Amino acid sequence: MDELYPPIQATASGRLDVGDGNSVFWEESGNPGGKPVVVVHGGPGSGLAPMSRRHFDPARYRIVQFDQRGCGRSTPRIGTPESDLSVNTTWHLVADMERLREHLGIDRWQLLGGSWGATLALAYAQAHPGRVTEIVLRGVFTARRAELHWIYEGGAAHLYPEEWQDYLAPVPADERGDLLGAYQKLLRHNDPAVRERAAIAWSAWEGAIVSVVPQDAFRAGYASAAYAIPFAGIALHYFAHDCWLDEGQLIRDAGRLGGIPGVIVQGRFDAVCPPVTAYELHLAWPGSRLELLDGAGHAVDDPGVLHEIRTATDTFAR
C-alpha cells in the first residue's frame, strides 16, 4: 500500500474573521461531500502543509486545513505591528476551530494532529467531544513541564550533544540555568539581528533532532529565518504560559474522549516527544489504540509513521 495519496490541489479557500483583529486562513481539498476531517498543524507557529492532505483518500474525505493565529497566511502574522499575542492562546485556537466548523457547515469532524497539533486536537476534543468523530495523533505532546524540560532544558542533549551546543550558543553563560526564560528574553531583544539569530538557533535545534536519522532537509527548513521567526516567537509565547493548561490536564481529562475512536502513532525513538507521553495518554483514553513504532522518531516520514496514519484514516473512512 502506498503511504501517501497523490498530491491534490485545494478546491476552496477563504479567510474567517475570528475576532480580536485576527483572520484565519483556511482551505479545503478532496470530496466536498465526503467525510469531514480537519488537520491541526504543529508548532505552534508552523502553518498548514499541503502534504498533510495526502494522508486521506480524496474521494472519501472532505479535508479542511487552516493556519493558526499568527502564522502561515493568517493575519496579522507575529512580528507585525498589529500582532497581539495576548489574544493568541490555546483556548483562542480552540474557539477558532469551532467557528471554522460552524462557518463550513460541518456538524462533526475527524481530527488529525501531530506534535503541537496533537496538543491542540486533544484540547479541542476534550472541550467539544460531541463534535468529534475520530482522532488520529502522531508524536504526542501534552505540554507538561517534564516534556518541555526534556527538549528545551537538557534532556535530549544527552542524545545530540553537538547540536545542543549550537542551541546553547546564543544564550549568555550566566543565563543557561533557565533556557526557556533566556530564549524568551532574546526574542524580545531590541536588536533584530539578535532576535533572528536566537529564533534560528531555537528552531534549528528541533530540526536537528526531529528525525530518527538526521536529515539535511529538516535542518535547512527549520533554520530558515522565514520559518524560524514565527515558529520560535509563537512557541516560546505558548511555553512561557504552559500553553494555558493545568499541569497534566490533557491526560487527566482523557476520559472525556471515551466513545471517540482514536489511534496514536508514536515513534519509540522520538527525541522531541518521548513515547512515555503517548503511552500514558493511551492508558487514560478509553478505547484508544497505540501504535508504537520501533524504527521511528518524531518526523512524519520516519519508518512506518505514514503507513500507520494512512491505515487509520482509511479505516475511519469506512
Order of alpha helices (4+ residues) and beta strands (2+ residues): beta-beta-beta-beta-alpha-beta-alpha-beta-alpha-alpha-alpha-alpha-alpha-alpha-alpha-beta-alpha-beta-alpha
